[in-house]
Amino acid sequence: MDLNLISNLSAEDENVWKPNQHLIKESYLEITAFDSGYTIVKFKDKKLSNKFKAYFQDQAIDLNEFNKKYML
């Protein structure tokens, strides 16, 4: 994996805001800081994603729901 790609993760890239769109094809998960209040976490592994959602419960907002509420 090209570690230089890590610095390319940016909330300014429109693909960050699209569910199931990963900026680094080799990644298992991507974490992109949006601001001091939000972080975008994308998983390719559904089981791991479900564990994350179960642990963080109401704090884990679906990206589609976030986009509808805040980004349009």
C-alpha positions as CSV (number, residue, x, y, z in Angstrom):
1,M,0.0,0.0,0.0
2,D,1.2,3.5,-0.8
3,L,1.4,5.3,2.5
4,N,1.3,8.7,0.7
5,L,-2.4,8.1,-0.1
6,I,-3.2,8.4,3.6
7,S,-2.5,12.2,3.5
8,N,-5.0,12.4,0.6
9,L,-8.0,11.6,2.8
10,S,-9.8,14.9,3.0
11,A,-13.4,15.9,3.8
12,E,-13.0,18.2,0.8
13,D,-13.0,15.2,-1.6
14,E,-16.7,14.6,-2.6
15,N,-16.1,10.8,-2.5
16,V,-15.6,10.9,1.2
17,W,-19.3,11.8,1.6
18,K,-20.5,8.9,-0.6
19,P,-21.2,5.6,1.3
20,N,-19.2,2.7,0.0
21,Q,-16.8,4.9,-1.8
22,H,-13.2,4.4,-0.6
23,L,-10.4,6.7,-1.5
24,I,-7.8,4.0,-0.8
25,K,-8.9,0.8,-2.6
26,E,-6.6,-1.4,-0.4
27,S,-8.0,-0.1,2.9
28,Y,-10.2,-2.1,5.3
29,L,-11.4,1.1,6.9
30,E,-11.0,4.8,6.3
31,I,-11.1,7.5,9.0
32,T,-11.5,11.1,7.8
33,A,-11.7,14.0,10.3
34,F,-14.4,16.5,9.2
35,D,-14.1,19.0,12.0
36,S,-13.8,18.9,15.8
37,G,-17.3,17.4,16.1
38,Y,-17.4,14.7,13.4
39,T,-15.3,11.9,12.0
40,I,-16.2,9.8,9.0
41,V,-15.4,6.2,9.5
42,K,-16.0,3.8,6.6
43,F,-15.7,0.0,6.9
44,K,-15.5,-2.6,4.1
45,D,-16.2,-5.3,6.6
46,K,-19.9,-5.3,7.5
47,K,-19.4,-7.2,10.7
48,L,-16.8,-4.7,12.0
49,S,-19.1,-1.9,11.0
50,N,-21.9,-3.4,13.0
51,K,-19.7,-3.8,16.0
52,F,-18.7,-0.1,15.7
53,K,-22.3,1.0,15.5
54,A,-23.3,-1.2,18.4
55,Y,-20.5,0.2,20.6
56,F,-21.1,3.9,19.7
57,Q,-24.9,3.5,19.4
58,D,-26.6,6.9,18.8
59,Q,-23.2,8.6,18.2
60,A,-22.7,6.5,15.0
61,I,-24.8,8.3,12.5
62,D,-25.3,6.7,9.1
63,L,-23.5,8.7,6.4
64,N,-26.7,9.0,4.2
65,E,-28.7,10.3,7.2
66,F,-25.9,12.8,8.0
67,N,-25.8,14.0,4.4
68,K,-29.6,14.5,4.3
69,K,-29.6,16.4,7.6
70,Y,-26.5,18.6,7.3
71,M,-24.9,18.6,3.8
72,L,-27.7,19.6,1.5
